[in-house]
Structure formats: structure tokens, C-alpha cells
């Protein structure tokens, strides 16, 4: 199987009501259009997307280009949020302001939901002969996917960092126990 881990297009944080709902910027929309063209070239058969607005807008560009593609929108693929801390009163809305302990607790929660989503995606794809899957998500969730395929878990995120800019795509090819990871664009 080939998994294309796509980070959503660039978000316009100046137009966000909160840190979780920014729309795509004009550059982000252009990135989404280029990603849609790339997905067509890669022969994507199955599209999964976070339900956060910036990921949805990126996935919408892909489905506009590939209207017959199977698409799942999954809350489990959302970026780390205050919900992952169960509304801890000492935590602010921005994860960048959280303590290391708060980040660890949040990422433990995100890990559980992202790995659950991955298992569902893999089982469905295998059962239906799907070989090429695109996942539109966020830098944090893409990092967790990559840690998983490297045989690590959420605790490694503080030691191993991936630079996943908006619009970038990482291809993960799995063949049994063998995994190959490569970057296929750096929009």
C-alpha cells in the first residue's frame, strides 16, 4: 500500500475565530489545487481528511479534481487541541503555550485516536483492494503516523521532529513488514 500523508494548505490565522478554525489563505488554496493535481497523477483511490477547516478545504480541492474518489472525513485525524487535555483549566488554547507535561498528555490522547483511525483505514483498504490512500491532516498527526511506521510511539515526538510545511506530502510505502518513507513534494 502507498499512503500519501498530505499536510493541509497554508492557513490564514488572521481570519481565525480560534486557533482551530482558520481557513486556507490564498497561497493555501493554490497549494490545495496543486495537491489535487498531484493526487490525480499519483492515482489516489481513497481520501481521508481531518474534519478541521483547513484540512477540509484542502480535501475539497482534491475531491473537486477527483469527484469519484472515496472520501472519509475523520475527527480522529484532527490536530492536537484543548479537547485532548480534557479542558484542563490551566492550559491556554494554543498548544505552543502548554507545559511539556500537558503536551505529553495531549499527544497520548492524539496517538490513541490517530492509530485507531489508521487501523480502520488499513483494514478497509485491504478488504477492498485499495492500494493508494491520501490522508489530509496536520503536522502533528503526520508526525505521529511517521513515528508509528518507524516503530516508535508518541513519546518519541519530543526527540524526533519532522519539518512538515503546509502543502508537503510524504509517501509511505508498506510491503509486509518493510516500510519506505520519502517526500514527494515540498510545495
N, C-alpha and C positions, 0 to 999 in steps of 0.2 A: 504494500500500500504506500501511497505517497500522500503526505499531509503537507499542505501549504499553510503555514502559520502567518497570517497577514495582520500586521498592526493597522488599525484604522487610520484614515487620513488625518492630517493636522487639524486640531480642534481650535475654534475661536473662543478662547477663555474669556475674552472681554464681553461676550454676549451670553455668558452662562448665568443662570439664576443661582446655581450652586456648583460645586466642583464636579458634580456627577452628570450634568446635562448639557455640556457645551455642544453647539452644532459644529459642523465642519466649517473651516474657513474657506475662502475662495481657493487657496492652494490645496486644502484638504479635498475639496470637490474635484479638482484637477487630478490629484493623486488617485482618488477613487475611480475616476474614469480610466486612468492608466492601468490600475489594478484590474478593472473589469476586462480590459483588452488582454492583459496578461493571463487572466483566468481562462479566457476563451482559447488562447494559444496553448495553455497547459492541459486543456481538455478536462477541466474540473467537472465532476459529476454530482457532487454533494457539497452544499454550502451550509456551514453552521456559523452563527453570529451571536455575539453578546447582545443583550437587549438594551444596552446603554446607547444613547442617541448617536454618538459619533460612530460607533460600530454599525448601527442600523443604517445610517446614511451611506456608509461605505458599502455595506452589503446590498443596499438598494441599487447602487450603481452597477454592481455585479449582476443582480437579477434583471436589471433593465437590459443589459447586454446579453444575458443568458436566460431568457424568460422561462424556459422549460426545466431549469435546474431544480433539483430537490433542495429545499431550504428548511432548516430548523433554526429558530431563534431561541436561545437558551439563557435563562437567568444565571445558570451555573457558570457561564463564561464572563460574567461581569468583572470589572476591575475591583480591587480591594476598596471597600467603603466602610463607613462608620458602622453599618449593619454588622460587619464582621467582628466588631468588638462588642456587639450586643448593646450598643448605645452607652458605652462607658461614659459617665459624666465628666471625667477629666480629659477626655480626648476631644480635640477640635475636629472640624470637618475635613481638614486637609491632612492626608496621611504623612506628608512631609513634616508635620509638627508633632507626630507621635513619638513616644519613647521607644527604645529598642524592644522592651517587653511588650508594649502594645502592638508593635509591628509583628513580633513573633506570634502573638495570639491571633492576630488578624490573618496572617498568612497560613497558620494552621487551619483556620476555617476555609480560606480560599482554596487551599490544597485539596481538602476533602471534596469540595463541590466541583472543582476542575477535574479531578481524577475520576469522579463519578460520571461527569459528562463525557470524558474521553472513553471510558468503558462502554457507555451506551452508543457512542458514535462508532467505535470499533466493531462492536457486536452487530450493529445494524448494517454497517458497510460489508462486513464479511458475509453475513447472511444473504445480502442482496447483490453480491458480486461487484461492489463499488471499489474502484482502485485509487481514485484521485479525489481528495477531500480538501476543501479550503475551510479554514477556521478564521473568522474575523474577530479579533479580540484586542486586548490591551497589552502594553509592555509587561506588566506584572504577570498576567496569565500566560503569555507566551514564554516568559522565563520559567514558570512552573512546568509547562509542557516540556521544555527543553531539559530541565533538571530531571524530570521523570525518565526521559529517553536516555539520559546519561547515567541512569541507575542511582540517582540521588533523590532527595526529597526537599520539602520546603525549607528545612533548616540550612541547606547549602546556599540559599539565596543571598545571605549576607557575606559569603566568601567568594561566590562566583557570580559575576554580573555580566549581563548581556546588554549591549547597546542596541536597542530596538527602536529606531526612529520611526515617526509616523510614516506609513506607507511602505515600510520594509516588509519583505517576505522571506521566510526561512522554509526550505523544503526539508522534510524529514521522510526518508525512505526506510521502510521496515521490511525485512525479509527474515521471518522467523525471529531468532534472537539477535540478528545483525541489524544495526541501525546506522544510517548515514545521514549527516546533517550538513546542509550547505545553504548559503544565502543566495537567492536567485534574483534579487533586485535590491537596490538601495535608493529607491525614489528619493 
